[in-house]
Amino acid sequence: MSTTPEQPEPDHVVVGWREWVSLPQAGVDWVKAKIDTGARSSSIHAFDLEAYEQDGAEWVRFSIHPWQRSDEDHVELSLPVLDRREVRSSNGQVEQRYAVAMDVTLVGRTITTVMTLSNRDEMGFRMLIGREALERGFLVDSARSYAGGKPRRAVRRKNWGK
């Protein structure tokens, strides 16, 4: 029996426990995300949610704050609603959330994943990447942070939408 750690499959990308990701649909180059293998679905902090109908389908308009601990900048998105999910938060509360499909670029690989919209204002990270996204070819190294790199500090302070 070998004591050597198993090597990742060649098509798998190694990510750390936290990463800077981008949201190409929203034109957002950098959002700090927690990689959370304990969460089934991914989630993003969303506010000013407004459901409406377009071409016979339910859509939701919402805003996001791309930067941690900053309410100055926001980006508005409108996406079709895939469904509404009951999600149990880390504190045990069950909440009904909109679920939408979003493109996420994580460590250079862009995937489309289901993202639930929730109020994460009081949480340490405004975005979580859960198992449904990670099982698409990512391996988590819990000893690493920012395997995909970090934006320069000046870029992190860029004013979005201004």
C-alpha positions in Angstrom: 0.0 0.0 0.0 1.4 3.4 -1.0 1.7 6.3 1.4 2.1 8.8 -1.5 -0.8 11.2 -2.0 -3.0 10.4 -4.9 -2.3 12.6 -7.9 -5.3 14.5 -9.5 -6.7 13.3 -12.8 -5.1 15.4 -15.6 -8.4 17.1 -16.4 -8.9 18.2 -12.8 -8.0 21.7 -11.5 -6.8 22.1 -8.0 -8.4 25.0 -6.0 -7.7 26.3 -2.6 -10.2 26.8 0.2 -10.8 30.3 -1.0 -10.4 31.7 -4.5 -10.9 34.9 -6.5 -13.4 34.1 -9.3 -14.9 36.1 -12.1 -18.5 36.3 -13.3 -18.3 36.9 -17.1 -22.0 37.5 -17.6 -21.9 40.3 -15.1 -18.7 41.8 -16.3 -17.2 41.2 -12.9 -13.5 40.3 -13.0 -13.0 39.5 -9.3 -15.2 38.2 -6.5 -13.8 36.5 -3.5 -15.4 33.1 -2.9 -15.2 30.4 -0.3 -14.9 26.9 -1.7 -17.4 25.0 0.4 -17.5 21.2 0.1 -20.1 21.1 2.8 -22.6 23.1 0.7 -24.5 21.3 -2.1 -25.3 24.4 -4.1 -23.3 27.6 -4.8 -24.6 30.9 -3.5 -24.0 34.6 -4.0 -25.0 37.7 -2.0 -27.9 39.3 -3.8 -30.1 42.2 -2.9 -33.0 44.2 -4.4 -34.5 41.0 -5.8 -37.4 41.6 -8.1 -39.2 38.7 -9.9 -41.0 39.4 -13.2 -42.3 37.6 -16.2 -40.6 37.7 -19.6 -41.8 35.7 -22.6 -43.9 33.5 -20.3 -41.0 32.6 -18.1 -40.1 33.8 -14.6 -37.0 36.0 -14.4 -35.3 37.7 -11.4 -33.5 41.1 -11.4 -31.0 41.5 -8.6 -27.9 43.4 -7.6 -24.6 42.1 -6.3 -21.7 43.8 -4.4 -18.5 42.3 -5.9 -16.2 43.5 -3.1 -16.0 42.1 0.4 -17.0 44.6 3.1 -18.0 47.3 0.6 -21.4 48.5 -0.3 -20.1 51.2 -2.6 -20.3 49.4 -5.9 -23.0 47.2 -7.3 -23.7 45.3 -10.5 -27.3 44.6 -11.6 -28.2 41.3 -13.4 -31.4 39.8 -14.9 -31.5 36.1 -15.3 -34.2 33.4 -15.8 -35.3 31.6 -12.7 -34.4 27.9 -12.9 -36.4 27.1 -9.7 -36.9 28.0 -6.1 -35.0 25.9 -3.6 -35.3 25.4 0.1 -31.8 25.8 1.4 -30.7 25.1 5.0 -28.1 27.7 6.0 -25.1 26.9 8.2 -27.0 28.2 11.2 -29.8 25.7 10.5 -32.4 28.1 9.1 -34.4 26.9 6.1 -34.8 29.6 3.4 -36.6 29.7 0.1 -34.2 31.0 -2.6 -34.2 31.8 -6.3 -31.8 29.6 -8.3 -30.3 30.9 -11.5 -27.6 29.6 -13.9 -24.4 31.7 -13.8 -21.1 31.5 -15.6 -18.2 31.3 -13.1 -14.5 31.3 -13.9 -12.6 29.5 -11.2 -8.8 29.0 -11.6 -9.0 29.7 -15.3 -11.9 27.3 -16.1 -15.4 28.7 -16.9 -18.4 26.6 -16.0 -22.1 27.3 -15.8 -23.5 26.4 -12.5 -26.7 26.8 -10.4 -26.3 29.8 -8.1 -28.8 30.5 -5.3 -29.5 34.1 -4.4 -29.4 35.0 -0.7 -28.5 37.7 1.7 -24.9 37.0 2.7 -24.2 40.5 4.0 -23.3 39.2 7.5 -21.2 36.3 6.1 -17.4 36.2 5.7 -17.7 35.6 2.0 -20.2 37.1 -0.4 -20.0 33.9 -2.6 -19.8 30.2 -1.9 -18.8 27.6 -4.5 -20.5 24.3 -3.6 -20.2 20.6 -4.5 -22.5 20.8 -7.6 -19.9 23.2 -9.2 -16.8 21.5 -7.8 -17.8 18.0 -9.1 -17.2 19.4 -12.6 -13.5 18.8 -12.5 -12.1 20.6 -9.4 -10.1 19.2 -6.5 -9.9 21.2 -3.2 -6.6 21.5 -1.5 -7.6 22.8 2.0 -4.0 23.9 2.7 -4.1 26.4 -0.3 -5.6 29.8 -0.8 -5.9 31.6 -4.2 -4.5 28.9 -6.4 -5.8 30.9 -9.3 -4.1 34.1 -8.2 -5.2 37.4 -6.7 -6.0 40.8 -8.2 -3.6 43.6 -7.5 -4.8 45.6 -4.5 -5.5 48.7 -6.8 -7.8 46.5 -9.0 -9.7 45.3 -5.9 -10.6 48.9 -5.1 -11.8 49.6 -8.6 -15.2 51.3 -8.7 -17.7 49.0 -10.5 -20.3 50.7 -12.6 -19.0 54.2 -12.0 
